[in-house]
Amino acid sequence: MTKRDEYLTSDPAARRPGVDVVSLGCRLNLAESEAMRRLADDAGLKHAVIVNSCAVTNEAVRQTRQRVRRARRANPEARIIVTGCAAQIDPDAFNAMSEVDAVIGNAEKLNPAEWRKLGEGADGVSVNDIMSVRENAAHMIDGYGDRARAFLQIQNGCDHRCTFCIIPFGRGRSRSVSVPEAVAGVRRLVDSGHREIVLTGVDMTSWGDDLEGAPRLGRLVASILDAAPDLFRLRLSSLDCAEIDAELFERAVGDERFAPHMHLSLQAGANMILKRMKRRHMREDAIRLAEALRARRPEFAFGADLIAGFPTETDAMFEETLALIEEAGINYIHAFPFSPREGTPAARMPQHERALIAERAGRLREAGESATRRFLRSLIGVRDAAVIESGKRARLGNFALAQSDPSQNRPGDIARVEITGLSGTMLTARVVGEDGAIKKPRPEIAPEARL
């Protein structure tokens, strides 16, 4: 499991009696897990564990099976329900597991009627053709990480066919939430007290392609920021660097409420490999975008997904990927060893030895960790506004996380912090006022006023 998976995996201890949710993989899964928890509660489902699976790599599928078995051992009397991309792609395999009671597809998992059937005791497989799904509003769901942050899904599915990727077969065709629906969702979340909203989707920069007039993502972002003046911070999940439209760029550099952080779906740094992956960008696109954003807003930070050991990747090509970290100034790296997925073109290409793939992935992680440490050290002494998250941690706009004063503030507060040091990969900070004085905590919020 990668560090990214560890960060996004949820295995909570019965926060709501009766239903636990284990969510693996992307932020979209995390948001959908919160929606499923509410749907299961509303349907009266009792004593159940929902495993929301990931299929991005073979390792992700293995981890899903492992979590199913762990859930059964920890909850011998509970009903185990498996959903998500791995379940959508191969439902029979999960239904064959003795630990599993029910398998539902990615469309079905957001359908209240499906949860009512499960609440009445239905078991077995309920997975339909995901490619037939066309509706938009049904995929407008939101999920809460904590009081500080909310995830809002504005797009689902993918019409592109990268040669290594199985996810379109788990998520279906690209479909977008309309501007009015998205704006209404943001307003609802802001009114509920959330200070930071993260827009999520499978292929975010394709948002709008299926809507009348084919608006670009920048139009949606501008509409949200204009319609929600009380929103403190808007953050976007993974983006394709070749499809950042002009309006999105201008909002990113010109509106302080747009988090100065982008996570780029780069995958490789060698143009030949990018072509063989059928990506939509070249390495030069990533470098130009980073330079252009930092020229207008120097505090911008970047994350990136990178794959090591793609078929036909030579030593020289791999070195180009390593060099891209420095050339584009990437601050956070999610490094993945290439894992052939049955049914994808890349699985039919000549494969590297697993030892070589592991060695290259290790070098990518080391380079990424070094870049992250340099970036975090550069923040020592900086003062900036931060959103307080659970565990008294402060999240800066550039995605850096700092441990703040243990007695100051609660999740959802906005605080001005001074970065005082670095411990491992965690910054340390103290909460200060504008004049440098320690900020006093605000009065306790009544429980009924909290989300």
C-alpha positions in Angstrom: 0.0 0.0 0.0 1.3 3.4 -0.9 1.5 6.4 1.5 -1.4 7.9 -0.5 -3.5 4.8 0.2 -2.7 4.9 3.8 -3.7 8.6 4.1 -7.0 8.0 2.3 -7.9 4.7 3.8 -10.7 4.8 6.4 -11.3 2.0 8.9 -13.3 3.8 11.6 -14.3 2.4 14.9 -18.1 2.4 14.9 -18.6 6.1 14.8 -22.3 5.5 14.1 -23.6 2.3 15.8 -24.5 -0.4 13.4 -22.6 0.5 10.3 -18.8 0.8 9.8 -17.3 1.8 6.4 -13.8 0.8 5.2 -12.8 3.0 2.3 -9.8 2.3 0.1 -8.3 4.4 -2.7 -9.1 7.8 -3.9 -10.8 10.9 -2.4 -13.9 10.2 -4.4 -14.2 6.8 -2.7 -13.8 8.6 0.6 -16.6 11.0 -0.1 -18.9 8.3 -1.4 -18.2 6.3 1.7 -19.7 9.0 3.9 -22.8 9.1 1.5 -23.2 5.4 1.9 -23.0 5.6 5.6 -25.9 8.0 5.6 -27.9 5.9 3.1 -27.3 2.7 5.2 -28.4 4.5 8.4 -31.5 5.9 6.7 -32.4 2.4 5.4 -32.1 1.0 8.9 -29.2 -1.3 8.2 -27.8 -2.7 11.4 -24.6 -4.5 12.3 -22.8 -4.2 8.9 -19.4 -3.5 7.5 -19.3 -1.8 4.1 -16.0 -2.2 2.2 -15.6 0.4 -0.5 -13.0 -1.1 -2.8 -10.2 0.2 -5.1 -9.1 -1.4 -8.3 -6.3 1.0 -9.5 -3.6 -1.7 -9.1 -3.4 -5.4 -8.3 -2.1 -4.5 -4.9 -5.2 -2.4 -4.3 -7.4 -5.4 -5.1 -5.3 -7.6 -2.8 -5.6 -5.0 0.0 -9.4 -5.0 -0.5 -9.6 -8.8 0.0 -7.4 -8.4 3.0 -9.6 -5.8 4.5 -12.7 -8.0 3.9 -11.1 -10.9 5.8 -10.0 -8.6 8.6 -13.5 -7.1 8.8 -15.0 -10.6 9.2 -12.5 -11.6 11.9 -13.3 -8.4 13.8 -17.0 -8.7 13.3 -18.0 -12.4 13.1 -21.7 -11.7 13.3 -21.8 -8.6 11.0 -23.0 -8.5 7.4 -20.1 -7.7 5.0 -21.1 -5.7 2.0 -18.5 -5.0 -0.7 -18.8 -2.2 -3.3 -16.5 0.1 -5.2 -14.4 -0.3 -8.4 -12.9 -3.7 -7.6 -16.4 -5.0 -6.9 -17.8 -3.4 -10.1 -15.1 -4.9 -12.3 -15.1 -8.4 -10.8 -18.2 -9.0 -8.7 -18.2 -12.7 -8.9 -14.8 -13.0 -7.4 -15.9 -11.1 -4.3 -19.2 -12.9 -4.1 -17.2 -16.1 -4.0 -15.5 -15.1 -0.8 -17.0 -16.9 2.2 -16.7 -13.7 4.2 -18.9 -11.6 1.9 -22.7 -11.4 2.2 -23.5 -8.9 -0.6 -21.8 -7.2 -3.5 -23.2 -4.0 -5.0 -21.9 -1.9 -8.0 -20.7 1.7 -8.2 -24.0 3.0 -9.5 -26.1 0.9 -7.0 -24.1 2.1 -4.0 -25.6 5.6 -4.2 -29.1 4.4 -4.8 -31.4 4.6 -1.7 -33.6 1.8 -3.0 -30.6 -0.5 -3.0 -29.9 0.2 0.6 -33.5 -0.3 1.5 -33.3 -3.8 0.0 -30.1 -4.4 2.0 -31.8 -3.1 5.1 -34.6 -5.7 4.5 -32.0 -8.5 4.4 -31.2 -8.8 0.7 -27.9 -10.5 -0.1 -26.0 -11.6 -3.3 -24.9 -9.6 -6.2 -26.4 -6.4 -7.5 -24.1 -5.0 -10.2 -25.3 -3.6 -13.5 -23.6 -2.2 -16.6 -21.8 0.9 -15.4 -21.3 2.1 -19.0 -25.1 2.5 -19.3 -25.2 5.1 -16.5 -25.8 8.6 -17.9 -27.5 10.6 -15.1 -25.7 13.5 -13.5 -27.7 14.6 -10.4 -27.7 11.1 -8.9 -23.9 11.4 -8.5 -24.1 14.7 -6.7 -23.0 13.5 -3.2 -20.9 15.0 -0.5 -18.9 13.6 2.3 -17.3 15.0 5.4 -13.7 14.3 6.4 -14.2 16.3 9.6 -15.8 19.6 10.5 -12.9 21.4 8.7 -13.2 19.8 5.3 -15.9 18.5 3.0 -15.6 16.6 -0.2 -17.9 17.4 -3.1 -18.2 15.2 -6.1 -18.7 17.2 -9.3 -17.8 14.6 -11.9 -17.6 10.8 -12.3 -16.4 8.3 -14.9 -13.8 8.7 -17.7 -14.0 8.6 -21.5 -10.3 8.3 -21.9 -8.4 5.0 -22.2 -4.9 5.3 -20.8 -3.3 2.0 -21.6 -2.5 1.1 -17.9 -5.9 2.1 -16.4 -8.8 -0.1 -15.5 -10.8 2.5 -13.7 -13.1 3.5 -16.6 -14.6 0.0 -16.4 -15.3 0.6 -12.8 -16.7 4.1 -13.1 -18.3 4.2 -16.5 -18.6 7.2 -18.9 -17.7 10.7 -17.9 -20.7 12.6 -16.5 -20.8 16.0 -14.9 -22.9 17.7 -12.2 -24.5 21.0 -13.4 -23.3 24.4 -12.2 -26.5 25.1 -10.2 -26.3 21.7 -8.5 -22.6 22.1 -7.6 -23.1 25.7 -6.3 -26.1 24.6 -4.2 -23.9 21.8 -2.8 -21.1 24.2 -1.9 -23.6 26.6 -0.2 -25.1 23.8 1.8 -21.7 22.7 3.0 -20.5 26.2 3.8 -23.8 26.9 5.7 -23.1 23.7 7.7 -19.8 25.1 8.9 -17.2 23.6 6.6 -14.3 26.0 5.9 -12.6 24.0 3.2 -14.3 22.2 0.3 -12.4 19.7 -2.0 -13.9 19.2 -5.4 -13.5 15.5 -6.4 -14.0 13.5 -9.6 -12.5 10.7 -11.6 -11.3 12.9 -14.5 -11.8 16.4 -13.1 -10.7 18.4 -16.2 -13.3 16.7 -18.3 -16.0 18.3 -16.3 -18.6 19.9 -18.5 -17.9 17.9 -21.7 -21.3 16.3 -21.4 -23.2 19.4 -20.5 -24.9 21.9 -22.9 -22.3 24.2 -24.3 -19.4 22.1 -23.0 -18.3 24.5 -20.3 -14.8 24.1 -18.9 -13.8 23.4 -15.3 -12.8 27.1 -14.8 -16.4 28.2 -15.3 -17.5 25.9 -12.5 -14.8 27.1 -10.2 -15.5 30.7 -10.9 -19.2 30.2 -10.3 -18.6 28.5 -7.0 -16.2 31.2 -5.7 -18.6 34.0 -6.8 -21.6 32.4 -5.3 -20.0 31.4 -2.0 -18.2 34.5 -0.6 -18.1 32.9 2.9 -16.1 29.9 1.7 -12.6 30.1 3.1 -10.8 27.7 0.8 -11.6 25.7 -2.3 -9.2 22.9 -3.2 -9.3 20.6 -6.3 -8.3 17.0 -6.4 -6.2 15.4 -9.2 -6.0 17.3 -12.5 -4.6 16.8 -16.0 -1.9 19.5 -16.6 -2.7 19.7 -20.3 -6.3 20.7 -19.7 -6.1 23.7 -17.3 -8.3 26.2 -19.1 -7.6 30.0 -19.0 -10.4 30.8 -16.6 -9.3 28.1 -14.2 -5.7 29.4 -14.4 -6.8 33.0 -13.6 -8.8 31.9 -10.6 -6.0 29.8 -9.3 -3.6 32.7 -9.4 -6.0 35.5 -8.7 -8.3 34.4 -5.9 -6.7 33.8 -2.5 -9.6 31.4 -1.6 -8.3 29.0 -4.3 -5.8 26.8 -2.4 -2.3 27.3 -3.9 -1.9 23.6 -4.5 -2.5 21.3 -7.4 -2.1 17.5 -7.6 -1.2 16.6 -11.1 -1.8 13.3 -12.8 1.6 13.1 -14.5 2.4 9.3 -14.4 5.8 9.6 -16.2 8.4 12.1 -17.2 9.5 10.6 -20.5 7.5 11.7 -23.6 7.8 8.3 -25.2 6.3 6.6 -22.2 3.6 9.2 -22.0 2.7 8.4 -25.6 2.6 4.7 -24.9 0.4 5.4 -21.9 -1.9 7.4 -24.2 -1.7 10.4 -21.8 -2.9 13.8 -23.0 0.2 15.8 -22.0 4.0 15.9 -22.5 6.6 16.5 -19.8 7.0 20.1 -21.1 3.3 20.8 -20.3 3.9 20.0 -16.6 7.0 22.2 -16.4 5.3 25.1 -18.2 2.2 24.9 -16.0 4.3 24.9 -12.8 6.4 27.8 -14.0 3.4 29.9 -15.1 1.5 29.4 -11.8 4.5 30.2 -9.6 5.3 33.2 -11.7 1.9 34.7 -10.7 1.6 33.1 -7.3 5.0 32.0 -5.9 3.6 30.0 -3.0 2.0 27.4 -5.2 2.9 23.8 -4.4 2.4 20.7 -6.5 1.8 17.0 -5.9 2.1 14.3 -8.6 1.3 10.7 -9.3 4.2 8.9 -11.0 4.5 5.2 -12.1 7.8 3.3 -12.1 8.6 0.5 -14.4 6.0 1.0 -17.1 6.6 -1.6 -20.0 9.4 -0.5 -22.4 10.7 2.1 -19.9 14.5 2.3 -20.3 17.0 3.5 -17.7 17.2 6.8 -19.6 13.4 7.2 -19.6 13.2 6.5 -15.9 15.9 9.1 -15.3 13.7 11.6 -17.2 10.9 10.9 -14.7 13.3 11.4 -11.8 14.5 14.7 -13.3 10.9 15.9 -13.8 10.5 16.1 -10.0 13.2 18.8 -9.9 12.5 20.5 -13.3 8.8 21.0 -12.5 9.4 21.6 -8.8 7.1 18.9 -7.5 6.7 19.0 -3.7 4.7 15.8 -3.0 5.1 12.5 -4.8 2.8 9.5 -4.9 5.0 6.8 -6.5 3.4 3.6 -7.8 5.2 0.5 -9.0 3.6 -0.5 -12.4 1.1 -3.3 -11.9 -0.4 -4.9 -15.0 -4.2 -5.0 -14.9 -5.9 -7.7 -16.9 -7.9 -6.2 -19.7 -5.7 -3.2 -20.3 -3.3 -2.8 -23.3 -0.3 -2.3 -21.0 -0.8 -5.7 -19.6 -0.1 -7.2 -23.0 3.2 -5.3 -23.4 6.6 -6.8 -22.6 6.9 -6.6 -18.8 9.9 -5.6 -16.7 11.1 -7.9 -13.9 9.3 -7.1 -10.6 12.6 -6.5 -8.9 13.5 -3.8 -11.3 10.1 -2.2 -11.0 10.4 -2.2 -7.2 13.9 -0.7 -7.3 12.7 2.1 -9.5 9.7 2.8 -7.4 12.0 2.9 -4.3 14.2 5.5 -6.0 11.1 7.6 -7.0 9.9 7.5 -3.4 13.3 8.6 -2.1 13.4 11.5 -4.6 9.9 12.5 -3.6 10.6 12.3 0.1 13.7 14.4 -0.4 11.8 17.0 -2.3 9.1 17.1 0.3 11.6 17.6 3.2 13.2 20.5 1.3 9.9 22.1 0.7 8.7 21.7 4.3 12.0 23.1 5.7 11.6 26.1 3.5 8.3 26.9 5.3 9.9 27.2 8.8 9.3 30.8 9.9 6.4 31.3 7.5 3.1 32.7 8.9 -0.1 31.8 7.1 -3.8 31.2 7.6 -4.6 27.5 8.2 -7.7 25.3 8.7 -7.5 23.4 12.0 -8.3 19.7 11.4 -8.8 16.8 13.8 -5.9 16.0 16.1 -5.0 19.7 16.4 -3.4 19.7 13.0 -3.3 22.8 10.9 -3.6 22.5 7.1 -2.0 25.3 5.0 -3.3 26.2 1.6 -0.2 24.5 0.0 -1.4 21.2 1.6 1.4 21.2 4.2 0.3 19.8 7.5 1.5 21.1 10.9 0.9 20.0 14.5 -0.4 23.0 16.3 -0.8 24.1 19.9 -2.5 21.2 21.7 -4.8 23.6 23.7 -5.7 25.9 20.9 -8.7 25.8 18.5 -10.9 23.0 17.3 -11.6 21.4 13.9 -13.1 24.0 11.6 -11.4 27.0 13.1 -9.4 29.3 11.0 -6.1 30.3 12.6 -3.0 32.2 11.7 -0.1 30.0 12.4 3.7 30.4 12.5 5.7 27.4 11.3 8.3 26.7 14.0 10.0 23.5 13.0 9.9 20.1 11.3 9.7 16.7 13.0 10.0 13.9 10.4 7.4 14.8 7.8 5.2 16.8 10.1 5.7 20.6 10.6 5.2 22.1 14.0 3.4 25.4 14.4 2.0 27.8 17.0 -1.2 29.6 16.6 -0.7 33.4 16.6 -2.8 36.5 16.1 -2.2 39.1 13.4 -0.1 41.0 15.9 2.0 38.0 16.9 0.1 37.3 20.1 -1.1 33.8 20.9 -4.7 33.6 19.6 -7.4 32.9 22.2 -9.7 30.0 21.5 -13.2 30.9 20.6 -16.2 30.0 22.8 -17.4 26.4 22.8 -20.0 25.6 20.1 -23.2 24.1 21.3 -23.4 20.4 20.2 -26.7 21.0 18.4 -25.0 23.6 16.2 -22.3 21.3 15.0 -22.5 19.2 11.9 
